[in-house]
């Protein structure tokens, strides 16, 4: 979508107003005319119609006659993770003045546990396409996979689906592991998963055990030194000749990718106290320091929506 600054400002204003007034939630619940939606949300009908026209012009709504409905990108607006994202953007002026995030998703393990237990099933759905693309394009067929901070297990379980007989160990906080096991069961993989419950910084990990370790969407929740320490711990858990894949907000190299990365970094800052988007070169150095060969960037050509800032790095552990 090729838009100019004034158009972006108009879209941001309309979308922010629609979210805060409950109009997006009403559209997700059921379609309606501008008058019906205004009545349901207790809004001014004329103003409601103008906001709906803007959202429709940008392809965020469906329209049949005078009735509007939520398009695919807004259809997730009733989900907790999407509501949180909307609230984050509304928090942006406060964040700019104070530097205070809306929530702290990098809080203590006990605080993280309840939060992530609620959102990881939705994150799994958001990243399904990117995970399938990575599984098909990475060129790996591991027999054993360690998924660090596994969440729903979307990345490792996609590889297990693509690799008959592969076994996955999910490593996360206890309540989050329930979601990992549930997703594995829904995919018919319940008999091919194991779990390690605990804090990824401190829980014991067997040495040189797995063929592949995945660290997906984890490192950005940590400042540089703790993130580097996680990489070092995880590399030591992979057998010599095995491999490590890191998925994170690593998009770069084009204006579109840099924009996605900058926006994601802003979003991250409003939901963490010290989260940072680490550059691929920095993560590559950590991998080499931990005993891997020179890493390779893996393309995720189908990035869109929540996946638009994603990239992946593959490195092999020295034999």
C-alpha positions as CSV (number, residue, x, y, z in Angstrom):
1,X,0.0,0.0,0.0
2,X,1.6,3.3,-1.2
3,X,0.4,6.1,1.1
4,X,1.7,9.5,2.0
5,X,2.2,11.0,5.5
6,X,-1.1,12.8,5.6
7,X,-3.0,9.6,4.6
8,X,-1.2,7.7,7.4
9,X,-2.1,10.4,9.9
10,X,-5.8,10.2,8.8
11,X,-5.8,6.4,9.0
12,X,-4.1,6.4,12.5
13,X,-6.6,9.0,13.7
14,X,-9.6,7.0,12.4
15,X,-8.3,3.6,13.6
16,X,-7.4,4.9,17.0
17,X,-10.8,6.5,17.4
18,X,-12.6,3.4,16.2
19,X,-10.7,1.2,18.7
20,X,-11.1,3.5,21.7
21,X,-14.8,4.0,21.0
22,X,-15.6,0.3,20.7
23,X,-16.4,0.6,17.0
24,X,-13.9,-2.1,16.0
25,X,-15.2,-4.5,18.5
26,X,-18.8,-3.8,17.3
27,X,-17.7,-4.5,13.7
28,X,-16.1,-7.8,14.7
29,X,-19.2,-8.8,16.6
30,X,-21.5,-8.3,13.6
31,X,-21.8,-6.0,10.5
32,X,-24.1,-3.0,10.4
33,X,-24.9,0.3,8.8
34,X,-23.3,3.5,10.0
35,X,-26.5,4.4,11.8
36,X,-26.8,0.9,13.5
37,X,-23.1,0.9,14.5
38,X,-23.4,4.4,15.9
39,X,-26.4,3.5,17.9
40,X,-24.8,0.3,19.3
41,X,-21.7,2.3,20.3
42,X,-23.5,5.5,21.3
43,X,-21.6,7.5,18.8
44,X,-22.5,10.5,16.6
45,X,-23.9,9.0,13.3
46,X,-22.2,11.5,11.0
47,X,-18.8,11.1,12.7
48,X,-19.2,7.3,12.7
49,X,-20.0,7.3,9.0
50,X,-16.8,9.3,8.2
51,X,-14.6,7.0,10.3
52,X,-16.1,3.9,8.6
53,X,-15.4,5.5,5.2
54,X,-11.8,5.9,6.0
55,X,-11.3,2.4,7.3
56,X,-13.2,1.1,4.2
57,X,-11.0,3.1,1.8
58,X,-7.9,1.5,3.3
59,X,-9.4,-2.0,2.8
60,X,-9.8,-2.7,6.5
61,X,-13.6,-3.2,6.2
62,X,-15.9,-5.1,4.0
63,X,-18.9,-3.3,2.6
64,X,-22.2,-4.5,1.1
65,X,-24.5,-1.7,0.3
66,X,-24.7,0.5,3.4
67,X,-23.5,-2.3,5.7
68,X,-19.9,-2.5,7.0
69,X,-18.1,-5.5,8.5
70,X,-14.6,-6.2,9.8
71,X,-12.1,-7.2,7.1
72,X,-9.5,-9.9,7.7
73,X,-7.0,-7.6,9.4
74,X,-9.6,-6.3,11.9
75,X,-11.3,-9.6,12.4
76,X,-8.7,-10.4,15.1
77,X,-9.7,-7.3,17.1
78,X,-11.7,-9.3,19.6
79,X,-8.6,-11.2,20.6
80,X,-6.6,-10.2,23.7
81,X,-3.3,-9.8,21.8
82,X,-5.0,-7.5,19.2
83,X,-6.7,-5.5,21.9
84,X,-3.4,-5.1,23.7
85,X,-1.8,-3.9,20.5
86,X,-4.5,-1.3,20.0
87,X,-4.1,-0.1,23.6
88,X,-0.4,0.2,23.0
89,X,-0.8,2.6,20.1
90,X,-3.2,4.6,22.1
91,X,-0.6,4.7,24.9
92,X,2.0,6.2,22.5
93,X,1.6,9.9,23.6
94,X,2.0,8.9,27.3
95,X,5.0,6.8,26.5
96,X,6.6,9.6,24.5
97,X,6.3,12.0,27.5
98,X,7.2,9.6,30.3
99,X,9.0,6.6,28.8
100,X,6.7,4.3,30.9
101,X,5.5,1.2,29.0
102,X,1.8,0.2,29.1
103,X,2.7,-3.3,30.3
104,X,5.9,-5.1,31.2
105,X,6.1,-8.3,29.2
106,X,9.7,-8.7,30.3
107,X,8.8,-8.8,34.0
108,X,9.8,-11.5,36.4
109,X,9.1,-15.1,35.4
110,X,6.1,-15.4,37.7
111,X,4.6,-12.3,36.1
112,X,5.4,-13.4,32.6
113,X,3.9,-16.8,33.1
114,X,0.3,-15.7,33.4
115,X,0.5,-13.1,30.7
116,X,2.1,-15.4,28.1
117,X,-0.2,-18.3,29.0
118,X,-3.1,-16.1,27.8
119,X,-1.5,-14.7,24.6
120,X,0.6,-17.6,23.1
121,X,-2.3,-19.4,21.4
122,X,-3.1,-16.3,19.4
123,X,0.6,-15.7,18.7
124,X,0.7,-19.2,17.3
125,X,-2.1,-18.4,14.9
126,X,-0.4,-15.1,13.8
127,X,2.9,-16.9,13.0
128,X,1.6,-20.1,11.4
129,X,2.4,-19.0,7.8
130,X,5.8,-17.8,8.6
131,X,6.6,-20.9,10.6
132,X,5.5,-23.2,7.8
133,X,7.6,-21.1,5.3
134,X,10.7,-21.5,7.6
135,X,10.2,-25.2,8.0
136,X,9.9,-25.7,4.3
137,X,12.9,-23.5,3.4
138,X,15.5,-24.1,6.1
139,X,16.8,-27.3,4.6
140,X,16.9,-29.2,7.9
141,X,15.5,-32.5,8.9
142,X,16.4,-32.8,12.6
143,X,15.5,-35.9,14.7
144,X,15.4,-33.9,17.9
145,X,14.5,-30.2,18.4
146,X,14.7,-28.0,21.5
147,X,12.3,-25.0,21.4
148,X,13.5,-22.4,23.9
149,X,10.8,-20.1,25.2
150,X,8.5,-22.2,23.1
151,X,5.2,-20.6,23.8
152,X,2.7,-22.3,21.6
153,X,5.5,-24.2,19.8
154,X,4.4,-22.8,16.4
155,X,8.0,-22.8,15.0
156,X,9.2,-26.2,16.3
157,X,5.9,-28.0,15.7
158,X,5.9,-26.7,12.1
159,X,9.3,-28.4,11.6
160,X,8.0,-31.5,13.3
161,X,5.1,-31.6,10.9
162,X,7.6,-31.4,8.0
163,X,10.0,-34.0,9.4
164,X,8.4,-37.4,10.1
165,X,9.7,-38.8,13.4
166,X,11.2,-35.6,14.7
167,X,10.7,-35.1,18.4
168,X,10.3,-31.7,20.0
169,X,11.2,-30.6,23.6
170,X,9.4,-27.4,24.6
171,X,11.2,-25.3,27.2
172,X,9.1,-22.6,29.0
173,X,7.4,-21.7,32.2
174,X,5.0,-24.4,33.5
175,X,1.7,-22.7,32.7
176,X,2.9,-21.8,29.2
177,X,3.8,-25.4,28.5
178,X,0.2,-26.3,28.8
179,X,-0.4,-24.3,25.6
180,X,2.5,-26.0,23.9
181,X,1.1,-29.4,24.7
182,X,-2.4,-28.3,23.6
183,X,-1.1,-27.2,20.2
184,X,0.9,-30.4,19.7
185,X,-2.2,-32.4,20.5
186,X,-4.3,-30.4,18.0
187,X,-1.7,-31.2,15.3
188,X,-1.6,-34.9,16.2
189,X,1.9,-34.6,17.6
190,X,1.2,-35.3,21.3
191,X,3.3,-38.5,21.2
192,X,6.3,-36.6,19.8
193,X,6.8,-33.8,22.4
194,X,8.5,-33.5,25.7
195,X,8.8,-30.6,28.1
196,X,11.3,-28.8,30.3
197,X,9.6,-26.4,32.8
198,X,11.5,-23.5,34.2
199,X,13.2,-20.2,33.6
200,X,15.3,-20.2,30.5
201,X,18.1,-18.3,32.3
202,X,18.5,-20.8,35.1
203,X,16.8,-24.2,34.5
204,X,19.2,-27.1,33.8
205,X,19.8,-28.1,30.2
206,X,21.5,-31.3,29.1
207,X,24.7,-30.7,27.1
208,X,25.1,-31.6,23.4
209,X,21.6,-33.3,23.4
210,X,19.6,-31.9,20.5
211,X,20.1,-31.8,16.7
212,X,18.4,-28.3,16.5
213,X,17.6,-25.6,18.9
214,X,15.1,-22.8,18.1
215,X,15.0,-19.5,19.9
216,X,12.0,-17.7,18.4
217,X,10.8,-14.2,19.5
218,X,12.7,-14.4,22.8
219,X,15.9,-12.5,22.6
220,X,14.3,-9.1,22.1
221,X,12.7,-9.3,25.5
222,X,16.2,-9.2,27.0
223,X,19.0,-6.6,27.1
224,X,22.2,-7.6,25.3
225,X,24.1,-9.5,28.0
226,X,21.2,-11.7,29.2
227,X,20.3,-12.4,25.5
228,X,23.9,-13.3,24.8
229,X,23.9,-15.6,27.8
230,X,20.8,-17.4,26.5
231,X,22.5,-18.0,23.1
232,X,25.5,-19.4,24.8
233,X,23.5,-21.8,27.0
234,X,21.4,-23.0,24.1
235,X,24.3,-23.6,21.8
236,X,25.9,-25.8,24.4
237,X,22.8,-27.9,24.4
238,X,23.1,-28.7,20.7
239,X,25.3,-31.6,19.6
240,X,28.4,-30.9,17.5
241,X,27.4,-30.5,13.9
242,X,23.8,-29.6,14.9
243,X,22.2,-26.3,14.2
244,X,20.6,-23.3,15.9
245,X,17.8,-21.1,14.4
246,X,17.0,-17.7,15.8
247,X,13.8,-16.0,14.8
248,X,13.3,-12.4,15.7
249,X,12.6,-8.9,14.4
250,X,15.6,-9.1,12.0
251,X,14.0,-7.7,8.8
252,X,16.6,-5.4,7.1
253,X,18.0,-4.4,3.8
254,X,15.0,-2.7,2.1
255,X,13.1,0.5,3.1
256,X,10.0,-1.6,3.7
257,X,11.9,-4.0,6.0
258,X,13.6,-1.1,7.9
259,X,10.2,0.6,8.4
260,X,8.7,-2.7,9.8
261,X,11.6,-3.1,12.1
262,X,11.5,0.5,13.4
263,X,7.7,0.2,14.0
264,X,8.2,-3.1,15.8
265,X,10.9,-1.6,18.0
266,X,8.6,1.2,19.0
267,X,5.9,-1.3,19.8
268,X,8.3,-3.4,21.8
269,X,9.4,-0.4,23.9
270,X,5.8,0.3,24.9
271,X,5.3,-3.2,26.3
272,X,8.7,-3.9,28.0
273,X,10.9,-2.2,30.5
274,X,14.2,-3.0,28.8
275,X,13.4,-5.0,25.6
276,X,15.5,-4.2,22.6
277,X,15.5,-5.4,19.0
278,X,19.0,-6.8,18.5
279,X,20.6,-6.6,15.0
280,X,21.4,-9.7,13.1
281,X,25.1,-8.9,13.1
282,X,25.1,-8.8,16.9
283,X,23.3,-12.0,17.2
284,X,25.6,-13.6,14.7
285,X,28.6,-12.6,16.9
286,X,27.0,-14.2,19.9
287,X,26.5,-17.4,17.9
288,X,30.1,-17.5,16.8
289,X,31.4,-16.7,20.3
290,X,29.3,-19.7,21.6
291,X,30.9,-22.1,19.1
292,X,29.0,-21.8,15.9
293,X,30.2,-21.2,12.4
294,X,29.3,-18.1,10.4
295,X,25.5,-17.7,10.5
296,X,23.3,-17.4,7.4
297,X,20.2,-15.3,7.1
298,X,17.1,-17.2,6.1
299,X,14.5,-15.3,4.0
300,X,10.9,-15.1,5.1
301,X,9.5,-13.8,1.9
302,X,5.9,-14.1,2.9
303,X,6.1,-11.8,5.9
304,X,3.0,-9.7,6.4
305,X,1.0,-8.3,9.3
306,X,2.5,-9.4,12.6
307,X,5.3,-11.2,10.8
308,X,6.4,-8.2,8.7
309,X,9.5,-7.5,10.8
310,X,10.5,-11.1,11.1
311,X,13.8,-12.7,10.0
312,X,15.7,-15.8,10.8
313,X,19.3,-16.8,11.3
314,X,20.7,-20.3,10.9
315,X,24.1,-21.4,12.3
316,X,25.8,-24.7,12.7
317,X,27.6,-25.8,15.9
318,X,31.2,-26.6,15.3
319,X,31.9,-30.3,15.1
